[in-house]
């Protein structure tokens, strides 16, 4: 399966360089987490496979996916209350 990281990054307006960088500003971090989440959920990649693609430690990917899920759930709850 071929994965187009440039397209995935483009979908969330993230520069590919930021994906592999150590930049952890809030806006960049959330976009990185969205890419990790999509790689895990849409492509079924393992933590290690995602980590290798993104030049990160697998624990960073696990944390990022969990954080994105919490954010996604909070947004869904907020929208339901409006």
PDB file with SEQRES, HELIX, SHEET and CRYST1 records, atoms N, CA, C and O in Angstrom:
SEQRES   1 A   82  UNK UNK UNK UNK UNK UNK UNK UNK UNK UNK UNK UNK UNK          
SEQRES   2 A   82  UNK UNK UNK UNK UNK UNK UNK UNK UNK UNK UNK UNK UNK          
SEQRES   3 A   82  UNK UNK UNK UNK UNK UNK UNK UNK UNK UNK UNK UNK UNK          
SEQRES   4 A   82  UNK UNK UNK UNK UNK UNK UNK UNK UNK UNK UNK UNK UNK          
SEQRES   5 A   82  UNK UNK UNK UNK UNK UNK UNK UNK UNK UNK UNK UNK UNK          
SEQRES   6 A   82  UNK UNK UNK UNK UNK UNK UNK UNK UNK UNK UNK UNK UNK          
SEQRES   7 A   82  UNK UNK UNK UNK                                              
HELIX    1 AA1 UNK A    5  UNK A   11  1                                   7    
HELIX    2 AA2 UNK A   16  UNK A   20  1                                   5    
HELIX    3 AA3 UNK A   26  UNK A   41  1                                  16    
HELIX    4 AA4 UNK A   47  UNK A   54  1                                   8    
HELIX    5 AA5 UNK A   58  UNK A   81  1                                  24    
CRYST1    1.000    1.000    1.000  90.00  90.00  90.00 P 1           1          
ATOM      1  N   UNK A   1       0.841  -1.175   0.000  1.00  0.00           N  
ATOM      2  CA  UNK A   1       0.000   0.000   0.000  1.00  0.00           C  
ATOM      3  C   UNK A   1       0.888   1.242   0.000  1.00  0.00           C  
ATOM      4  O   UNK A   1       1.792   1.378   0.824  1.00  0.00           O  
ATOM      5  N   UNK A   2       0.616   2.128  -0.927  1.00  0.00           N  
ATOM      6  CA  UNK A   2       1.390   3.367  -1.020  1.00  0.00           C  
ATOM      7  C   UNK A   2       0.678   4.462  -0.225  1.00  0.00           C  
ATOM      8  O   UNK A   2      -0.527   4.672  -0.366  1.00  0.00           O  
ATOM      9  N   UNK A   3       1.441   5.145   0.601  1.00  0.00           N  
ATOM     10  CA  UNK A   3       0.889   6.214   1.418  1.00  0.00           C  
ATOM     11  C   UNK A   3       1.502   7.531   0.963  1.00  0.00           C  
ATOM     12  O   UNK A   3       2.724   7.666   0.901  1.00  0.00           O  
ATOM     13  N   UNK A   4       0.661   8.487   0.648  1.00  0.00           N  
ATOM     14  CA  UNK A   4       1.107   9.795   0.204  1.00  0.00           C  
ATOM     15  C   UNK A   4       1.106  10.749   1.398  1.00  0.00           C  
ATOM     16  O   UNK A   4       0.100  11.398   1.685  1.00  0.00           O  
ATOM     17  N   UNK A   5       2.241  10.825   2.089  1.00  0.00           N  
ATOM     18  CA  UNK A   5       2.346  11.685   3.263  1.00  0.00           C  
ATOM     19  C   UNK A   5       2.160  13.158   2.906  1.00  0.00           C  
ATOM     20  O   UNK A   5       1.615  13.926   3.698  1.00  0.00           O  
ATOM     21  N   UNK A   6       2.604  13.544   1.737  1.00  0.00           N  
ATOM     22  CA  UNK A   6       2.456  14.947   1.328  1.00  0.00           C  
ATOM     23  C   UNK A   6       0.971  15.296   1.220  1.00  0.00           C  
ATOM     24  O   UNK A   6       0.555  16.372   1.650  1.00  0.00           O  
ATOM     25  N   UNK A   7       0.173  14.396   0.650  1.00  0.00           N  
ATOM     26  CA  UNK A   7      -1.275  14.637   0.542  1.00  0.00           C  
ATOM     27  C   UNK A   7      -1.918  14.652   1.921  1.00  0.00           C  
ATOM     28  O   UNK A   7      -2.730  15.530   2.217  1.00  0.00           O  
ATOM     29  N   UNK A   8      -1.563  13.683   2.773  1.00  0.00           N  
ATOM     30  CA  UNK A   8      -2.130  13.654   4.121  1.00  0.00           C  
ATOM     31  C   UNK A   8      -1.819  14.946   4.870  1.00  0.00           C  
ATOM     32  O   UNK A   8      -2.685  15.503   5.545  1.00  0.00           O  
ATOM     33  N   UNK A   9      -0.590  15.416   4.751  1.00  0.00           N  
ATOM     34  CA  UNK A   9      -0.208  16.670   5.397  1.00  0.00           C  
ATOM     35  C   UNK A   9      -0.974  17.840   4.789  1.00  0.00           C  
ATOM     36  O   UNK A   9      -1.436  18.730   5.504  1.00  0.00           O  
ATOM     37  N   UNK A  10      -1.103  17.832   3.479  1.00  0.00           N  
ATOM     38  CA  UNK A  10      -1.843  18.891   2.798  1.00  0.00           C  
ATOM     39  C   UNK A  10      -3.299  18.946   3.224  1.00  0.00           C  
ATOM     40  O   UNK A  10      -3.884  20.026   3.300  1.00  0.00           O  
ATOM     41  N   UNK A  11      -3.887  17.792   3.501  1.00  0.00           N  
ATOM     42  CA  UNK A  11      -5.286  17.728   3.939  1.00  0.00           C  
ATOM     43  C   UNK A  11      -5.517  18.498   5.235  1.00  0.00           C  
ATOM     44  O   UNK A  11      -6.612  19.011   5.467  1.00  0.00           O  
ATOM     45  N   UNK A  12      -4.492  18.580   6.078  1.00  0.00           N  
ATOM     46  CA  UNK A  12      -4.620  19.305   7.352  1.00  0.00           C  
ATOM     47  C   UNK A  12      -3.781  20.582   7.372  1.00  0.00           C  
ATOM     48  O   UNK A  12      -3.548  21.166   8.430  1.00  0.00           O  
ATOM     49  N   UNK A  13      -3.325  21.010   6.178  1.00  0.00           N  
ATOM     50  CA  UNK A  13      -2.532  22.228   6.031  1.00  0.00           C  
ATOM     51  C   UNK A  13      -1.261  22.194   6.887  1.00  0.00           C  
ATOM     52  O   UNK A  13      -0.944  23.144   7.602  1.00  0.00           O  
ATOM     53  N   UNK A  14      -0.546  21.069   6.791  1.00  0.00           N  
ATOM     54  CA  UNK A  14       0.700  20.873   7.525  1.00  0.00           C  
ATOM     55  C   UNK A  14       1.822  20.657   6.525  1.00  0.00           C  
ATOM     56  O   UNK A  14       1.707  19.828   5.622  1.00  0.00           O  
ATOM     57  N   UNK A  15       2.892  21.394   6.686  1.00  0.00           N  
ATOM     58  CA  UNK A  15       4.066  21.213   5.845  1.00  0.00           C  
ATOM     59  C   UNK A  15       4.737  19.891   6.214  1.00  0.00           C  
ATOM     60  O   UNK A  15       4.850  19.563   7.395  1.00  0.00           O  
ATOM     61  N   UNK A  16       5.177  19.137   5.223  1.00  0.00           N  
ATOM     62  CA  UNK A  16       5.828  17.845   5.484  1.00  0.00           C  
ATOM     63  C   UNK A  16       7.039  18.016   6.404  1.00  0.00           C  
ATOM     64  O   UNK A  16       7.347  17.130   7.201  1.00  0.00           O  
ATOM     65  N   UNK A  17       7.714  19.142   6.293  1.00  0.00           N  
ATOM     66  CA  UNK A  17       8.853  19.418   7.165  1.00  0.00           C  
ATOM     67  C   UNK A  17       8.446  19.534   8.623  1.00  0.00           C  
ATOM     68  O   UNK A  17       9.191  19.130   9.515  1.00  0.00           O  
ATOM     69  N   UNK A  18       7.255  20.089   8.867  1.00  0.00           N  
ATOM     70  CA  UNK A  18       6.759  20.192  10.242  1.00  0.00           C  
ATOM     71  C   UNK A  18       6.395  18.823  10.810  1.00  0.00           C  
ATOM     72  O   UNK A  18       6.499  18.603  12.017  1.00  0.00           O  
ATOM     73  N   UNK A  19       5.968  17.904   9.945  1.00  0.00           N  
ATOM     74  CA  UNK A  19       5.615  16.567  10.416  1.00  0.00           C  
ATOM     75  C   UNK A  19       6.811  15.871  11.057  1.00  0.00           C  
ATOM     76  O   UNK A  19       6.667  15.179  12.065  1.00  0.00           O  
ATOM     77  N   UNK A  20       7.963  16.051  10.483  1.00  0.00           N  
ATOM     78  CA  UNK A  20       9.156  15.359  10.990  1.00  0.00           C  
ATOM     79  C   UNK A  20       9.999  16.239  11.911  1.00  0.00           C  
ATOM     80  O   UNK A  20      11.022  15.793  12.431  1.00  0.00           O  
ATOM     81  N   UNK A  21       9.573  17.487  12.115  1.00  0.00           N  
ATOM     82  CA  UNK A  21      10.343  18.409  12.954  1.00  0.00           C  
ATOM     83  C   UNK A  21      10.037  18.186  14.433  1.00  0.00           C  
ATOM     84  O   UNK A  21       9.180  17.381  14.796  1.00  0.00           O  
ATOM     85  N   UNK A  22      10.756  18.915  15.269  1.00  0.00           N  
ATOM     86  CA  UNK A  22      10.510  18.866  16.717  1.00  0.00           C  
ATOM     87  C   UNK A  22       9.575  19.989  17.154  1.00  0.00           C  
ATOM     88  O   UNK A  22       9.366  20.183  18.351  1.00  0.00           O  
ATOM     89  N   UNK A  23       9.013  20.729  16.207  1.00  0.00           N  
ATOM     90  CA  UNK A  23       8.087  21.822  16.505  1.00  0.00           C  
ATOM     91  C   UNK A  23       6.859  21.270  17.227  1.00  0.00           C  
ATOM     92  O   UNK A  23       6.179  20.377  16.722  1.00  0.00           O  
ATOM     93  N   UNK A  24       6.581  21.820  18.432  1.00  0.00           N  
ATOM     94  CA  UNK A  24       5.444  21.334  19.211  1.00  0.00           C  
ATOM     95  C   UNK A  24       4.450  22.435  19.529  1.00  0.00           C  
ATOM     96  O   UNK A  24       3.698  22.316  20.496  1.00  0.00           O  
ATOM     97  N   UNK A  25       4.425  23.506  18.740  1.00  0.00           N  
ATOM     98  CA  UNK A  25       3.431  24.544  18.996  1.00  0.00           C  
ATOM     99  C   UNK A  25       2.045  23.937  18.827  1.00  0.00           C  
ATOM    100  O   UNK A  25       1.865  22.958  18.102  1.00  0.00           O  
ATOM    101  N   UNK A  26       1.073  24.529  19.503  1.00  0.00           N  
ATOM    102  CA  UNK A  26      -0.263  23.931  19.565  1.00  0.00           C  
ATOM    103  C   UNK A  26      -0.869  23.645  18.193  1.00  0.00           C  
ATOM    104  O   UNK A  26      -1.397  22.558  17.958  1.00  0.00           O  
ATOM    105  N   UNK A  27      -0.792  24.617  17.292  1.00  0.00           N  
ATOM    106  CA  UNK A  27      -1.371  24.429  15.957  1.00  0.00           C  
ATOM    107  C   UNK A  27      -0.703  23.315  15.181  1.00  0.00           C  
ATOM    108  O   UNK A  27      -1.376  22.527  14.517  1.00  0.00           O  
ATOM    109  N   UNK A  28       0.613  23.243  15.258  1.00  0.00           N  
ATOM    110  CA  UNK A  28       1.359  22.206  14.546  1.00  0.00           C  
ATOM    111  C   UNK A  28       1.132  20.845  15.211  1.00  0.00           C  
ATOM    112  O   UNK A  28       0.965  19.840  14.520  1.00  0.00           O  
ATOM    113  N   UNK A  29       1.125  20.808  16.530  1.00  0.00           N  
ATOM    114  CA  UNK A  29       0.955  19.537  17.250  1.00  0.00           C  
ATOM    115  C   UNK A  29      -0.373  18.875  16.899  1.00  0.00           C  
ATOM    116  O   UNK A  29      -0.419  17.669  16.658  1.00  0.00           O  
ATOM    117  N   UNK A  30      -1.444  19.648  16.868  1.00  0.00           N  
ATOM    118  CA  UNK A  30      -2.758  19.080  16.551  1.00  0.00           C  
ATOM    119  C   UNK A  30      -2.796  18.533  15.126  1.00  0.00           C  
ATOM    120  O   UNK A  30      -3.399  17.491  14.873  1.00  0.00           O  
ATOM    121  N   UNK A  31      -2.155  19.236  14.203  1.00  0.00           N  
ATOM    122  CA  UNK A  31      -2.113  18.765  12.813  1.00  0.00           C  
ATOM    123  C   UNK A  31      -1.286  17.485  12.698  1.00  0.00           C  
ATOM    124  O   UNK A  31      -1.656  16.572  11.960  1.00  0.00           O  
ATOM    125  N   UNK A  32      -0.170  17.414  13.423  1.00  0.00           N  
ATOM    126  CA  UNK A  32       0.631  16.189  13.427  1.00  0.00           C  
ATOM    127  C   UNK A  32      -0.202  15.033  13.974  1.00  0.00           C  
ATOM    128  O   UNK A  32      -0.196  13.935  13.416  1.00  0.00           O  
ATOM    129  N   UNK A  33      -0.913  15.286  15.063  1.00  0.00           N  
ATOM    130  CA  UNK A  33      -1.750  14.249  15.673  1.00  0.00           C  
ATOM    131  C   UNK A  33      -2.825  13.768  14.717  1.00  0.00           C  
ATOM    132  O   UNK A  33      -3.151  12.581  14.694  1.00  0.00           O  
ATOM    133  N   UNK A  34      -3.380  14.681  13.926  1.00  0.00           N  
ATOM    134  CA  UNK A  34      -4.396  14.300  12.941  1.00  0.00           C  
ATOM    135  C   UNK A  34      -3.802  13.363  11.890  1.00  0.00           C  
ATOM    136  O   UNK A  34      -4.452  12.403  11.476  1.00  0.00           O  
ATOM    137  N   UNK A  35      -2.574  13.635  11.459  1.00  0.00           N  
ATOM    138  CA  UNK A  35      -1.910  12.765  10.487  1.00  0.00           C  
ATOM    139  C   UNK A  35      -1.640  11.398  11.112  1.00  0.00           C  
ATOM    140  O   UNK A  35      -1.897  10.372  10.482  1.00  0.00           O  
ATOM    141  N   UNK A  36      -1.123  11.369  12.350  1.00  0.00           N  
ATOM    142  CA  UNK A  36      -0.877  10.089  13.034  1.00  0.00           C  
ATOM    143  C   UNK A  36      -2.178   9.283  13.118  1.00  0.00           C  
ATOM    144  O   UNK A  36      -2.196   8.080  12.860  1.00  0.00           O  
ATOM    145  N   UNK A  37      -3.271   9.977  13.487  1.00  0.00           N  
ATOM    146  CA  UNK A  37      -4.572   9.331  13.646  1.00  0.00           C  
ATOM    147  C   UNK A  37      -5.033   8.713  12.325  1.00  0.00           C  
ATOM    148  O   UNK A  37      -5.482   7.567  12.293  1.00  0.00           O  
ATOM    149  N   UNK A  38      -4.918   9.471  11.246  1.00  0.00           N  
ATOM    150  CA  UNK A  38      -5.347   8.955   9.938  1.00  0.00           C  
ATOM    151  C   UNK A  38      -4.490   7.778   9.482  1.00  0.00           C  
ATOM    152  O   UNK A  38      -5.001   6.823   8.898  1.00  0.00           O  
ATOM    153  N   UNK A  39      -3.198   7.847   9.747  1.00  0.00           N  
ATOM    154  CA  UNK A  39      -2.330   6.722   9.384  1.00  0.00           C  
ATOM    155  C   UNK A  39      -2.718   5.465  10.158  1.00  0.00           C  
ATOM    156  O   UNK A  39      -2.667   4.358   9.622  1.00  0.00           O  
ATOM    157  N   UNK A  40      -3.098   5.638  11.392  1.00  0.00           N  
ATOM    158  CA  UNK A  40      -3.491   4.502  12.227  1.00  0.00           C  
ATOM    159  C   UNK A  40      -4.875   3.972  11.839  1.00  0.00           C  
ATOM    160  O   UNK A  40      -5.052   2.770  11.639  1.00  0.00           O  
ATOM    161  N   UNK A  41      -5.842   4.871  11.737  1.00  0.00           N  
ATOM    162  CA  UNK A  41      -7.228   4.440  11.527  1.00  0.00           C  
ATOM    163  C   UNK A  41      -7.560   4.141  10.063  1.00  0.00           C  
ATOM    164  O   UNK A  41      -8.271   3.176   9.781  1.00  0.00           O  
ATOM    165  N   UNK A  42      -7.067   4.936   9.150  1.00  0.00           N  
ATOM    166  CA  UNK A  42      -7.412   4.748   7.737  1.00  0.00           C  
ATOM    167  C   UNK A  42      -6.530   3.717   7.044  1.00  0.00           C  
ATOM    168  O   UNK A  42      -6.982   3.002   6.149  1.00  0.00           O  
ATOM    169  N   UNK A  43      -5.270   3.644   7.463  1.00  0.00           N  
ATOM    170  CA  UNK A  43      -4.332   2.747   6.796  1.00  0.00           C  
ATOM    171  C   UNK A  43      -3.962   1.528   7.643  1.00  0.00           C  
ATOM    172  O   UNK A  43      -3.331   0.597   7.143  1.00  0.00           O  
ATOM    173  N   UNK A  44      -4.350   1.528   8.919  1.00  0.00           N  
ATOM    174  CA  UNK A  44      -4.100   0.383   9.793  1.00  0.00           C  
ATOM    175  C   UNK A  44      -2.628   0.141  10.097  1.00  0.00           C  
ATOM    176  O   UNK A  44      -2.227  -0.984  10.396  1.00  0.00           O  
ATOM    177  N   UNK A  45      -1.823   1.199  10.020  1.00  0.00           N  
ATOM    178  CA  UNK A  45      -0.394   1.029  10.296  1.00  0.00           C  
ATOM    179  C   UNK A  45      -0.148   0.822  11.785  1.00  0.00           C  
ATOM    180  O   UNK A  45      -0.901   1.312  12.626  1.00  0.00           O  
ATOM    181  N   UNK A  46       0.897   0.102  12.091  1.00  0.00           N  
ATOM    182  CA  UNK A  46       1.279  -0.101  13.493  1.00  0.00           C  
ATOM    183  C   UNK A  46       1.914   1.178  14.029  1.00  0.00           C  
ATOM    184  O   UNK A  46       2.285   2.072  13.268  1.00  0.00           O  
ATOM    185  N   UNK A  47       2.032   1.246  15.349  1.00  0.00           N  
ATOM    186  CA  UNK A  47       2.678   2.397  15.988  1.00  0.00           C  
ATOM    187  C   UNK A  47       4.099   2.571  15.444  1.00  0.00           C  
ATOM    188  O   UNK A  47       4.530   3.686  15.152  1.00  0.00           O  
ATOM    189  N   UNK A  48       4.802   1.479  15.316  1.00  0.00           N  
ATOM    190  CA  UNK A  48       6.188   1.522  14.848  1.00  0.00           C  
ATOM    191  C   UNK A  48       6.271   1.956  13.393  1.00  0.00           C  
ATOM    192  O   UNK A  48       7.164   2.722  13.030  1.00  0.00           O  
ATOM    193  N   UNK A  49       5.358   1.482  12.555  1.00  0.00           N  
ATOM    194  CA  UNK A  49       5.363   1.890  11.147  1.00  0.00           C  
ATOM    195  C   UNK A  49       5.124   3.398  11.007  1.00  0.00           C  
ATOM    196  O   UNK A  49       5.789   4.069  10.218  1.00  0.00           O  
ATOM    197  N   UNK A  50       4.173   3.917  11.778  1.00  0.00           N  
ATOM    198  CA  UNK A  50       3.897   5.354  11.740  1.00  0.00           C  
ATOM    199  C   UNK A  50       5.109   6.126  12.254  1.00  0.00           C  
ATOM    200  O   UNK A  50       5.506   7.137  11.673  1.00  0.00           O  
ATOM    201  N   UNK A  51       5.687   5.643  13.340  1.00  0.00           N  
ATOM    202  CA  UNK A  51       6.863   6.303  13.921  1.00  0.00           C  
ATOM    203  C   UNK A  51       8.009   6.358  12.912  1.00  0.00           C  
ATOM    204  O   UNK A  51       8.682   7.381  12.789  1.00  0.00           O  
ATOM    205  N   UNK A  52       8.226   5.279  12.206  1.00  0.00           N  
ATOM    206  CA  UNK A  52       9.289   5.244  11.202  1.00  0.00           C  
ATOM    207  C   UNK A  52       9.015   6.232  10.067  1.00  0.00           C  
ATOM    208  O   UNK A  52       9.925   6.930   9.619  1.00  0.00           O  
ATOM    209  N   UNK A  53       7.764   6.294   9.603  1.00  0.00           N  
ATOM    210  CA  UNK A  53       7.403   7.221   8.531  1.00  0.00           C  
ATOM    211  C   UNK A  53       7.595   8.682   8.944  1.00  0.00           C  
ATOM    212  O   UNK A  53       8.002   9.519   8.138  1.00  0.00           O  
ATOM    213  N   UNK A  54       7.299   8.971  10.204  1.00  0.00           N  
ATOM    214  CA  UNK A  54       7.303  10.352  10.684  1.00  0.00           C  
ATOM    215  C   UNK A  54       8.568  10.711  11.458  1.00  0.00           C  
ATOM    216  O   UNK A  54       8.677  11.810  12.001  1.00  0.00           O  
ATOM    217  N   UNK A  55       9.520   9.785  11.506  1.00  0.00           N  
ATOM    218  CA  UNK A  55      10.788  10.011  12.204  1.00  0.00           C  
ATOM    219  C   UNK A  55      10.571  10.362  13.676  1.00  0.00           C  
ATOM    220  O   UNK A  55      11.167  11.305  14.197  1.00  0.00           O  
ATOM    221  N   UNK A  56       9.710   9.588  14.336  1.00  0.00           N  
ATOM    222  CA  UNK A  56       9.379   9.801  15.743  1.00  0.00           C  
ATOM    223  C   UNK A  56       9.529   8.487  16.496  1.00  0.00           C  
ATOM    224  O   UNK A  56       9.690   7.429  15.887  1.00  0.00           O  
ATOM    225  N   UNK A  57       9.476   8.559  17.812  1.00  0.00           N  
ATOM    226  CA  UNK A  57       9.429   7.382  18.664  1.00  0.00           C  
ATOM    227  C   UNK A  57       7.989   6.875  18.679  1.00  0.00           C  
ATOM    228  O   UNK A  57       7.054   7.669  18.580  1.00  0.00           O  
ATOM    229  N   UNK A  58       7.803   5.566  18.802  1.00  0.00           N  
ATOM    230  CA  UNK A  58       6.439   5.023  18.767  1.00  0.00           C  
ATOM    231  C   UNK A  58       5.576   5.561  19.912  1.00  0.00           C  
ATOM    232  O   UNK A  58       4.361   5.683  19.758  1.00  0.00           O  
ATOM    233  N   UNK A  59       6.185   5.883  21.058  1.00  0.00           N  
ATOM    234  CA  UNK A  59       5.405   6.409  22.183  1.00  0.00           C  
ATOM    235  C   UNK A  59       4.845   7.798  21.864  1.00  0.00           C  
ATOM    236  O   UNK A  59       3.781   8.163  22.364  1.00  0.00           O  
ATOM    237  N   UNK A  60       5.541   8.563  21.050  1.00  0.00           N  
ATOM    238  CA  UNK A  60       5.040   9.869  20.599  1.00  0.00           C  
ATOM    239  C   UNK A  60       3.781   9.671  19.758  1.00  0.00           C  
ATOM    240  O   UNK A  60       2.822  10.435  19.877  1.00  0.00           O  
ATOM    241  N   UNK A  61       3.786   8.654  18.917  1.00  0.00           N  
ATOM    242  CA  UNK A  61       2.625   8.375  18.057  1.00  0.00           C  
ATOM    243  C   UNK A  61       1.442   7.918  18.897  1.00  0.00           C  
ATOM    244  O   UNK A  61       0.317   8.368  18.678  1.00  0.00           O  
ATOM    245  N   UNK A  62       1.683   7.028  19.856  1.00  0.00           N  
ATOM    246  CA  UNK A  62       0.607   6.556  20.737  1.00  0.00           C  
ATOM    247  C   UNK A  62      -0.028   7.743  21.464  1.00  0.00           C  
ATOM    248  O   UNK A  62      -1.252   7.872  21.504  1.00  0.00           O  
ATOM    249  N   UNK A  63       0.804   8.598  22.032  1.00  0.00           N  
ATOM    250  CA  UNK A  63       0.303   9.778  22.740  1.00  0.00           C  
ATOM    251  C   UNK A  63      -0.456  10.701  21.785  1.00  0.00           C  
ATOM    252  O   UNK A  63      -1.522  11.209  22.132  1.00  0.00           O  
ATOM    253  N   UNK A  64       0.082  10.918  20.598  1.00  0.00           N  
ATOM    254  CA  UNK A  64      -0.554  11.804  19.630  1.00  0.00           C  
ATOM    255  C   UNK A  64      -1.925  11.323  19.189  1.00  0.00           C  
ATOM    256  O   UNK A  64      -2.856  12.120  19.072  1.00  0.00           O  
ATOM    257  N   UNK A  65      -2.056  10.032  18.944  1.00  0.00           N  
ATOM    258  CA  UNK A  65      -3.352   9.477  18.534  1.00  0.00           C  
ATOM    259  C   UNK A  65      -4.353   9.594  19.682  1.00  0.00           C  
ATOM    260  O   UNK A  65      -5.505   9.970  19.464  1.00  0.00           O  
ATOM    261  N   UNK A  66      -3.923   9.276  20.897  1.00  0.00           N  
ATOM    262  CA  UNK A  66      -4.816   9.382  22.056  1.00  0.00           C  
ATOM    263  C   UNK A  66      -5.252  10.828  22.275  1.00  0.00           C  
ATOM    264  O   UNK A  66      -6.423  11.085  22.555  1.00  0.00           O  
ATOM    265  N   UNK A  67      -4.326  11.768  22.149  1.00  0.00           N  
ATOM    266  CA  UNK A  67      -4.650  13.189  22.321  1.00  0.00           C  
ATOM    267  C   UNK A  67      -5.622  13.650  21.240  1.00  0.00           C  
ATOM    268  O   UNK A  67      -6.549  14.409  21.524  1.00  0.00           O  
ATOM    269  N   UNK A  68      -5.419  13.200  20.006  1.00  0.00           N  
ATOM    270  CA  UNK A  68      -6.322  13.585  18.917  1.00  0.00           C  
ATOM    271  C   UNK A  68      -7.720  13.020  19.157  1.00  0.00           C  
ATOM    272  O   UNK A  68      -8.714  13.699  18.900  1.00  0.00           O  
ATOM    273  N   UNK A  69      -7.802  11.790  19.645  1.00  0.00           N  
ATOM    274  CA  UNK A  69      -9.113  11.187  19.931  1.00  0.00           C  
ATOM    275  C   UNK A  69      -9.844  11.982  21.014  1.00  0.00           C  
ATOM    276  O   UNK A  69     -11.050  12.204  20.910  1.00  0.00           O  
ATOM    277  N   UNK A  70      -9.119  12.412  22.054  1.00  0.00           N  
ATOM    278  CA  UNK A  70      -9.743  13.223  23.110  1.00  0.00           C  
ATOM    279  C   UNK A  70     -10.244  14.547  22.536  1.00  0.00           C  
ATOM    280  O   UNK A  70     -11.349  14.985  22.858  1.00  0.00           O  
ATOM    281  N   UNK A  71      -9.453  15.172  21.703  1.00  0.00           N  
ATOM    282  CA  UNK A  71      -9.840  16.442  21.087  1.00  0.00           C  
ATOM    283  C   UNK A  71     -11.058  16.251  20.196  1.00  0.00           C  
ATOM    284  O   UNK A  71     -11.996  17.047  20.229  1.00  0.00           O  
ATOM    285  N   UNK A  72     -11.034  15.187  19.398  1.00  0.00           N  
ATOM    286  CA  UNK A  72     -12.143  14.882  18.493  1.00  0.00           C  
ATOM    287  C   UNK A  72     -13.427  14.640  19.292  1.00  0.00           C  
ATOM    288  O   UNK A  72     -14.494  15.117  18.906  1.00  0.00           O  
ATOM    289  N   UNK A  73     -13.330  13.905  20.397  1.00  0.00           N  
ATOM    290  CA  UNK A  73     -14.493  13.638  21.244  1.00  0.00           C  
ATOM    291  C   UNK A  73     -15.023  14.915  21.888  1.00  0.00           C  
ATOM    292  O   UNK A  73     -16.234  15.111  21.997  1.00  0.00           O  
ATOM    293  N   UNK A  74     -14.108  15.779  22.312  1.00  0.00           N  
ATOM    294  CA  UNK A  74     -14.516  17.049  22.923  1.00  0.00           C  
ATOM    295  C   UNK A  74     -15.229  17.933  21.915  1.00  0.00           C  
ATOM    296  O   UNK A  74     -16.221  18.579  22.253  1.00  0.00           O  
ATOM    297  N   UNK A  75     -14.742  17.970  20.692  1.00  0.00           N  
ATOM    298  CA  UNK A  75     -15.391  18.761  19.640  1.00  0.00           C  
ATOM    299  C   UNK A  75     -16.784  18.200  19.354  1.00  0.00           C  
ATOM    300  O   UNK A  75     -17.737  18.965  19.206  1.00  0.00           O  
ATOM    301  N   UNK A  76     -16.912  16.874  19.273  1.00  0.00           N  
ATOM    302  CA  UNK A  76     -18.215  16.251  19.024  1.00  0.00           C  
ATOM    303  C   UNK A  76     -19.205  16.564  20.143  1.00  0.00           C  
ATOM    304  O   UNK A  76     -20.375  16.847  19.882  1.00  0.00           O  
ATOM    305  N   UNK A  77     -18.735  16.512  21.383  1.00  0.00           N  
ATOM    306  CA  UNK A  77     -19.591  16.810  22.525  1.00  0.00           C  
ATOM    307  C   UNK A  77     -20.032  18.263  22.504  1.00  0.00           C  
ATOM    308  O   UNK A  77     -21.200  18.567  22.748  1.00  0.00           O  
ATOM    309  N   UNK A  78     -19.103  19.158  22.213  1.00  0.00           N  
ATOM    310  CA  UNK A  78     -19.418  20.589  22.141  1.00  0.00           C  
ATOM    311  C   UNK A  78     -20.446  20.859  21.053  1.00  0.00           C  
ATOM    312  O   UNK A  78     -21.388  21.623  21.260  1.00  0.00           O  
ATOM    313  N   UNK A  79     -20.265  20.232  19.892  1.00  0.00           N  
ATOM    314  CA  UNK A  79     -21.220  20.430  18.795  1.00  0.00           C  
ATOM    315  C   UNK A  79     -22.598  19.893  19.162  1.00  0.00           C  
ATOM    316  O   UNK A  79     -23.611  20.471  18.771  1.00  0.00           O  
ATOM    317  N   UNK A  80     -22.644  18.792  19.910  1.00  0.00           N  
ATOM    318  CA  UNK A  80     -23.918  18.216  20.310  1.00  0.00           C  
ATOM    319  C   UNK A  80     -24.656  19.133  21.285  1.00  0.00           C  
ATOM    320  O   UNK A  80     -25.887  19.155  21.314  1.00  0.00           O  
ATOM    321  N   UNK A  81     -23.906  19.880  22.072  1.00  0.00           N  
ATOM    322  CA  UNK A  81     -24.524  20.776  23.052  1.00  0.00           C  
ATOM    323  C   UNK A  81     -25.009  22.087  22.453  1.00  0.00           C  
ATOM    324  O   UNK A  81     -25.808  22.791  23.070  1.00  0.00           O  
ATOM    325  N   UNK A  82     -24.539  22.420  21.267  1.00  0.00           N  
ATOM    326  CA  UNK A  82     -24.930  23.693  20.639  1.00  0.00           C  
ATOM    327  C   UNK A  82     -26.262  23.609  19.939  1.00  0.00           C  
ATOM    328  O   UNK A  82     -26.722  24.596  19.366  1.00  0.00           O  
TER     329      UNK A  82                                                      
END                                                                             
